[in-house]
Each structure stands twice: as C-alpha cells, then as structure tokens.
Amino acid sequence: MSDTEVPEQSMSEQLGFSGPEEEREAINAKMAEIKEAVTEELIRDWPSPWKSENMVGAKVTGRLSSHKAYQTLMARRRELDAQLGIVGAARQAEEAQDPMGSYAAKIRKSREEPEEGAER
C-alpha cells in the first residue's frame, strides 16, 4: 500500500460507527424515537372518541409512511439487514405458518410455475 492509498472504509465506519451492527442499533433507536414522538403527537392532537390501540397504531403507521426521515432510516436499515444477512419482518411473515400466509405463498408459487401441459 502506498502513502496515497487510504484503506477503504465501509459506510458505517465513514459515519463514525464501529461497524454495521452498531449503525443498525443506532438506526433502530432513532426510528423508535421518531415513532414515539409521532404517537405522542397523534394522541395529544386527535380528539376522536374512537381511539383504540389498533386505530392509533394504524394512524401512526400511516404517518410514518410519509415521514421522510423515518423512511430514509428504514431504507438504510434494509441495506444493513441485507449486508448482515438478517431476515426482515416482512420475509418472516411471508414464511410464517399462518394459514393465509401459506395460502398467499401457494398462489404466488402457482403463478411462477408453468401449468402442466402448457407450452413453454
């Protein structure tokens, strides 16, 4: 290695983390902080008598889907998950043993495979 070459750093290291695991932990903490703030704001500002845990959860999810900082963090976490080989919650739900999940997987599989006797 010559004097002008700089060892290549991962993005995590460039951002000041010791590695992708530490960056992922920081991202999860920041996402939880944002979600908590959005939830508090929603509960404080939503006068509806129809507040329930499910309704609040749905509204928070909706607001987070348009929250730019949260979505940026989510995208980076997905990159880190892929880099670390972590199976995401969506993939886990897809592979779950619930009846509708397996039904959806069967439909998807049937669409991917050509039918017997069909021309190729």
Number of C-alpha atoms within 10 A of each C-alpha: 6 5 5 6 7 8 7 8 10 12 12 16 14 11 11 10 15 12 15 19 15 14 20 21 12 15 18 15 12 15 20 13 13 16 18 13 12 18 19 13 12 15 13 9 9 12 9 8 6 9 12 10 8 9 11 16 13 12 14 20 15 11 15 18 11 10 14 10 13 20 14 13 17 15 12 15 21 16 15 17 16 12 11 12 9 12 11 13 9 9 10 10 12 15 12 13 11 10 9 11 14 15 12 12 15 12 11 11 11 11 10 9 8 11 10 6 6 6 6 5
